Amino acid sequence: MNGRVVEVRASDEYPTCGVACPRALADAKRLYSPKRVLYPHMRSGGSFRRISWDDAIAELASRLEHVLSTYGPGSVLLLDYAGNRGLLARHAPRRLWHVLRAARTDYGICDQAGAYALKLVYGSTYGRLPEDVENSGVIVFWGVNAAVSAIHFMKLALRARRKKKAKLV
């Protein structure tokens, strides 16, 4: 409206199934928030003061150079798979971190922990594909509140209940 984003909504297409997560739904509000940080700041005493982009980049480069020369490239961790970014913002910076030989994750900090827990409890992480859920007759949610922590999956389960008369337990 008038060149401003006023609302974020999910599409009915897979994988969102018509549901957007709370973080995405709040994007429009955050975009225009007076608390949004638009310029670099540096801690000065107990508060922050605005600094120029040139000063911010110089400070960052100086600190990064110090850490790399003192502790080595393994002391810098590239953690780059969270938040909303386009292809350029996501992939272009990797070149820098690759040249610096920064440590990287296996892109599974959360996922790997969950998979390990599932293997401990069930012996496997094998399960059905989410889109197969709509063909189920019974769907059991065990130890999870899917309406809160698996909202996309819950939407599929509700669709199965509506279309196939599936029982949700």
Rosetta silent file (secondary structure, phi, psi, omega in degrees, C-alpha in Angstrom):
SEQUENCE: MNGRVVEVRASDEYPTCGVACPRALADAKRLYSPKRVLYPHMRSGGSFRRISWDDAIAELASRLEHVLSTYGPGSVLLLDYAGNRGLLARHAPRRLWHVLRAARTDYGICDQAGAYALKLVYGSTYGRLPEDVENSGVIVFWGVNAAVSAIHFMKLALRARRKKKAKLV
SCORE:     score description
SCORE:     0.000 S_00000001
   1 L     0.000  124.150 -179.029    0.000    0.000    0.000 S_00000001
   2 L    52.397   39.045  178.198    1.535    3.322   -1.089 S_00000001
   3 L    77.361   11.659 -179.904    4.856    1.579   -1.775 S_00000001
   4 L  -118.476  144.689  172.730    4.999   -0.031    1.674 S_00000001
   5 L   -74.780  126.400 -178.926    4.787   -3.656    2.700 S_00000001
   6 L  -112.857  -20.791 -176.834    1.721   -3.951    4.924 S_00000001
   7 L  -158.726  146.215  172.712    1.311   -7.702    5.356 S_00000001
   8 L  -113.933  127.554  178.820    3.104  -10.996    4.773 S_00000001
   9 L  -129.070  153.621  178.017    0.934  -13.970    3.887 S_00000001
  10 L   -86.581  154.889  174.685    1.708  -17.572    3.008 S_00000001
  11 L   -87.653  156.996  175.244    0.867  -19.181   -0.300 S_00000001
  12 L   -80.547   -1.664 -179.969   -1.329  -22.268   -0.513 S_00000001
  13 L   -81.990  151.579  175.639    1.431  -23.929   -2.518 S_00000001
  14 L   -61.792  143.496   10.135    3.805  -26.487   -1.025 S_00000001
  15 L   -94.408   -4.779 -174.159    5.894  -26.273    1.143 S_00000001
  16 L   -76.550  -24.997  177.666    4.123  -23.580    3.151 S_00000001
  17 L    55.614   32.146  177.402    0.652  -25.125    2.772 S_00000001
  18 L    81.218   12.500 -178.048   -0.945  -21.767    3.466 S_00000001
  19 L  -127.024  131.297  173.903    0.882  -21.212    6.743 S_00000001
  20 L  -110.831  144.756 -179.775    3.658  -18.732    7.450 S_00000001
  21 L   -71.260  159.067 -178.736    5.805  -18.979   10.545 S_00000001
  22 H   -56.852  -34.766  179.189    5.490  -16.250   13.195 S_00000001
  23 H   -62.481  -45.669 -179.530    8.876  -14.795   12.213 S_00000001
  24 H   -65.819  -39.609 -179.622    7.762  -14.304    8.605 S_00000001
  25 H   -62.589  -27.287 -178.802    4.414  -12.857    9.640 S_00000001
  26 L   -90.126   -0.643 -177.263    6.214  -10.175   11.666 S_00000001
  27 H   -57.425  -43.940 -178.374    8.541   -9.127    8.801 S_00000001
  28 H   -62.460  -40.550  179.155    6.378   -6.178    7.718 S_00000001
  29 H   -64.613  -43.943 -179.322    6.222   -4.872   11.289 S_00000001
  30 H   -66.985  -34.186 -176.824    9.997   -5.229   11.734 S_00000001
  31 H   -57.213  -38.867 -176.780   10.726   -3.578    8.384 S_00000001
  32 L  -108.080   12.252 -178.261    9.363   -0.214    9.527 S_00000001
  33 L   -66.171  138.578  175.437   10.112   -0.479   13.242 S_00000001
  34 L   -67.405  -14.372  178.291   11.790    2.558   14.797 S_00000001
  35 L   -86.860   -6.271 -179.008   14.025    0.022   16.603 S_00000001
  36 L   -65.357  132.289  179.976   15.415   -1.357   13.323 S_00000001
  37 L   -83.470  119.160 -177.957   19.173   -0.808   13.069 S_00000001
  38 L  -108.757  -16.216 -175.824   19.939    1.004    9.797 S_00000001
  39 L  -136.030  155.366  178.389   23.494    2.188   10.438 S_00000001
  40 L   -67.560  146.285  177.705   26.560    0.749   12.142 S_00000001
  41 E  -132.971  155.259  177.463   27.029    1.497   15.823 S_00000001
  42 E  -130.003  140.048  178.349   29.898    0.953   18.230 S_00000001
  43 E   -67.279  132.863  178.465   29.734    0.395   21.941 S_00000001
  44 E  -136.947  102.295 -173.392   31.068    3.396   23.793 S_00000001
  45 L    70.764 -126.532 -179.920   30.980    2.954   27.545 S_00000001
  46 L   -97.778    7.013 -178.299   27.555    1.581   28.412 S_00000001
  47 E  -134.263 -177.772  179.684   25.790    2.735   25.252 S_00000001
  48 E  -113.831  145.816  175.057   26.147    2.682   21.491 S_00000001
  49 E  -126.419  144.933 -179.889   27.102    5.519   19.198 S_00000001
  50 E   -70.440  137.658  175.826   26.571    5.711   15.461 S_00000001
  51 L  -128.234  167.276 -178.781   29.721    5.418   13.329 S_00000001
  52 L   -75.288  161.410  176.347   30.372    5.677    9.598 S_00000001
  53 H   -62.406  -40.318  179.359   30.333    2.661    7.313 S_00000001
  54 H   -60.823  -43.626  178.803   34.048    3.195    6.583 S_00000001
  55 H   -65.781  -39.276 -179.572   34.857    3.151   10.309 S_00000001
  56 H   -64.452  -44.052  179.834   32.701    0.066   10.865 S_00000001
  57 H   -66.564  -41.142  178.587   34.394   -1.851    8.042 S_00000001
  58 H   -63.311  -42.126  179.355   37.859   -0.789    9.223 S_00000001
  59 H   -64.855  -45.454  178.983   37.064   -1.889   12.795 S_00000001
  60 H   -61.830  -45.677  179.737   35.682   -5.208   11.649 S_00000001
  61 H   -62.353  -41.098  179.715   38.674   -5.858    9.370 S_00000001
  62 H   -63.470  -46.124 -179.641   41.104   -4.968   12.148 S_00000001
  63 H   -67.223  -40.223  178.895   39.439   -7.283   14.663 S_00000001
  64 H   -65.209  -42.829  177.575   39.125  -10.109   12.154 S_00000001
  65 H   -60.533  -42.532  179.148   42.789   -9.749   11.169 S_00000001
  66 H   -62.073  -47.665 -178.957   43.795   -9.859   14.850 S_00000001
  67 H   -62.788  -44.625 -179.415   41.742  -13.013   15.546 S_00000001
  68 H   -63.979  -43.458 -177.672   43.035  -14.775   12.420 S_00000001
  69 H   -74.845  -29.523 -178.611   46.686  -13.929   13.080 S_00000001
  70 H   -84.730  -43.386 -171.430   46.487  -14.715   16.806 S_00000001
  71 H  -115.274  -10.740  178.909   44.265  -17.791   16.869 S_00000001
  72 L    91.289  165.583 -175.274   44.149  -19.053   13.269 S_00000001
  73 H   -64.068  -26.004  179.152   41.323  -19.519   10.751 S_00000001
  74 H   -68.217  -10.073 -179.844   39.616  -22.218   12.834 S_00000001
  75 H   -86.225   -4.853  178.473   38.740  -19.565   15.397 S_00000001
  76 L  -111.424  124.332 -177.855   36.313  -17.895   12.980 S_00000001
  77 E  -109.371  124.255  173.047   33.038  -19.728   12.381 S_00000001
  78 E   -84.843  114.370  177.189   30.906  -19.119    9.309 S_00000001
  79 L  -123.466   98.341 -166.767   27.295  -19.547   10.380 S_00000001
  80 L  -129.982   34.823 -179.144   25.265  -18.517    7.369 S_00000001
  81 L  -127.971   37.031  176.855   21.974  -20.322    7.119 S_00000001
  82 L  -130.548  154.191  175.918   19.510  -18.312    9.129 S_00000001
  83 L    92.693  176.955  179.837   17.317  -15.352    8.346 S_00000001
  84 L  -101.020  114.183  179.033   15.762  -14.058    5.169 S_00000001
  85 L  -139.909  150.686  173.849   18.303  -13.437    2.454 S_00000001
  86 L   -83.425 -179.152 -177.432   18.285  -13.563   -1.293 S_00000001
  87 H   -60.817  -42.468 -178.227   20.720  -15.590   -3.375 S_00000001
  88 H   -65.320  -47.967 -178.434   23.320  -12.826   -3.591 S_00000001
  89 H   -67.420  -25.795 -179.120   23.348  -12.045    0.130 S_00000001
  90 H   -82.272  -45.420 -170.495   23.473  -15.746    0.971 S_00000001
  91 H   -96.069  -33.913 -176.217   26.141  -17.037   -1.403 S_00000001
  92 L   -59.477  -43.017 -179.093   28.449  -14.134   -2.301 S_00000001
  93 H   -64.343  -20.535 -179.531   29.965  -13.703    1.196 S_00000001
  94 H   -59.529  -28.850  179.078   31.006  -17.370    1.242 S_00000001
  95 H   -60.587  -44.665  178.661   33.879  -16.508   -1.081 S_00000001
  96 H   -60.443  -50.614 -176.579   35.422  -14.281    1.584 S_00000001
  97 H   -66.522  -29.336  176.488   35.045  -16.874    4.345 S_00000001
  98 H   -69.057  -44.931  178.945   36.446  -19.587    2.053 S_00000001
  99 H   -61.748  -37.744  179.826   39.546  -17.493    1.265 S_00000001
 100 L   -76.690   -9.397 -178.835   40.010  -16.826    4.996 S_00000001
 101 L    62.210   36.677  178.947   39.645  -20.600    5.631 S_00000001
 102 L   -64.962  150.602  175.419   37.040  -19.947    8.314 S_00000001
 103 E   -67.288  149.663  179.892   35.543  -22.951   10.081 S_00000001
 104 E  -131.947  157.552  174.551   32.132  -24.011    8.809 S_00000001
 105 L   -89.828  176.430  173.836   29.257  -26.068   10.125 S_00000001
 106 L   -93.302   18.422 -177.325   27.657  -28.975    8.280 S_00000001
 107 L    59.622   33.610 -178.127   24.473  -26.848    8.059 S_00000001
 108 L  -140.003   31.735 -177.545   22.942  -29.073   10.665 S_00000001
 109 H   -57.422  -51.417  178.588   23.334  -27.434   14.061 S_00000001
 110 H   -80.006  -47.361 -174.747   19.621  -27.789   14.866 S_00000001
 111 H   -62.286  -42.563 -178.306   18.792  -30.566   12.432 S_00000001
 112 H   -64.834  -39.281  178.946   21.668  -32.824   13.450 S_00000001
 113 H   -63.952  -42.575  178.360   20.754  -32.553   17.129 S_00000001
 114 H   -65.048  -42.300  179.175   17.157  -33.483   16.351 S_00000001
 115 H   -63.475  -41.040  178.863   18.203  -36.384   14.125 S_00000001
 116 H   -62.895  -42.795  179.034   20.528  -37.700   16.846 S_00000001
 117 H   -63.207  -42.042  178.379   17.737  -37.485   19.420 S_00000001
 118 H   -62.305  -41.053  178.454   15.356  -39.362   17.110 S_00000001
 119 H   -64.198  -38.776  178.183   17.940  -42.099   16.588 S_00000001
 120 H   -63.554  -40.695 -176.191   18.429  -42.420   20.358 S_00000001
 121 H   -82.024  -44.955 -171.825   14.692  -42.726   20.976 S_00000001
 122 H  -109.137  -13.282 -177.807   13.506  -44.637   17.895 S_00000001
 123 L    87.913   -8.229 -178.512   16.667  -46.142   16.414 S_00000001
 124 L  -160.425  161.666  173.165   16.128  -44.318   13.113 S_00000001
 125 L  -108.837   11.688 -178.661   15.074  -40.998   11.675 S_00000001
 126 L   -65.109  139.573  176.850   13.084  -42.666    8.918 S_00000001
 127 L  -162.073 -177.432 -179.810    9.607  -41.339    8.433 S_00000001
 128 L   -82.368  153.918  173.544    7.051  -40.450    5.800 S_00000001
 129 L   -69.863  142.465 -177.332    7.414  -37.563    3.423 S_00000001
 130 H   -53.469  -40.385 -177.468    5.261  -34.629    4.524 S_00000001
 131 H   -69.522  -16.126  175.867    3.184  -34.667    1.345 S_00000001
 132 H   -76.658  -15.791 -175.683    2.262  -38.342    1.997 S_00000001
 133 H   -60.135  -33.977 -177.665    0.509  -37.360    5.212 S_00000001
 134 H   -63.375  -15.869  179.136   -2.631  -36.353    3.345 S_00000001
 135 H   -97.477    7.643 -176.508   -3.149  -40.039    2.439 S_00000001
 136 L   -83.692  151.272  174.814   -2.980  -41.220    6.051 S_00000001
 137 L   -95.612  -29.889  178.600   -5.851  -42.699    8.007 S_00000001
 138 E  -137.849  132.764  177.956   -4.306  -42.051   11.424 S_00000001
 139 E  -124.722  121.321 -177.761   -1.704  -39.425   12.327 S_00000001
 140 L  -108.687  124.307  173.290   -0.053  -39.647   15.749 S_00000001
 141 L  -100.767  111.296 -174.155    1.782  -36.670   17.220 S_00000001
 142 L  -110.769  113.105  176.623    4.024  -38.140   19.929 S_00000001
 143 L    69.530   28.068 -179.654    5.765  -35.733   22.280 S_00000001
 144 L  -146.704  143.806  171.374    5.211  -32.708   20.076 S_00000001
 145 L  -102.277   86.850 -173.496    2.746  -29.852   19.894 S_00000001
 146 H   -61.189  -27.785  179.505    2.587  -29.714   16.102 S_00000001
 147 H   -64.666  -20.032 -179.800    0.237  -26.731   16.163 S_00000001
 148 H  -107.924  -47.085 -171.468    3.141  -24.709   17.576 S_00000001
 149 H  -102.760   -3.015  176.962    6.392  -26.365   16.491 S_00000001
 150 L  -144.536   56.331 -170.419    5.402  -27.996   13.173 S_00000001
 151 H   -62.103  -33.386  179.138    2.759  -25.650   11.812 S_00000001
 152 H   -68.630  -42.115  178.327    3.306  -26.619    8.176 S_00000001
 153 H   -66.291  -39.632  179.249    2.953  -30.315    9.000 S_00000001
 154 H   -60.244  -39.126  178.657   -0.101  -29.609   11.159 S_00000001
 155 H   -60.681  -41.255  177.944   -1.775  -27.938    8.182 S_00000001
 156 H   -65.907  -39.849  179.022   -1.248  -31.130    6.158 S_00000001
 157 H   -64.134  -42.833  178.640   -2.639  -33.246    9.007 S_00000001
 158 H   -64.573  -36.376  176.587   -5.735  -31.065    9.265 S_00000001
 159 H   -64.312  -40.604  178.016   -6.207  -31.341    5.513 S_00000001
 160 H   -64.019  -39.237  179.153   -6.010  -35.164    5.815 S_00000001
 161 H   -65.052  -40.986 -178.547   -8.611  -35.070    8.579 S_00000001
 162 H   -70.983  -45.846 -174.631  -10.895  -32.906    6.466 S_00000001
 163 H   -84.646  -40.577 -173.565  -10.470  -34.766    3.151 S_00000001
 164 H  -110.095    4.090 -177.078   -9.789  -38.359    4.202 S_00000001
 165 L    58.659   33.528  178.866  -11.421  -38.359    7.646 S_00000001
 166 L   -64.982  147.975  176.528   -8.023  -39.164    9.159 S_00000001
 167 E   -94.222  131.685  176.502   -7.880  -39.456   12.923 S_00000001
 168 E  -104.101  125.924 -179.477   -5.385  -37.147   14.665 S_00000001
 169 L  -120.295    0.000    0.000   -3.963  -38.475   17.922 S_00000001
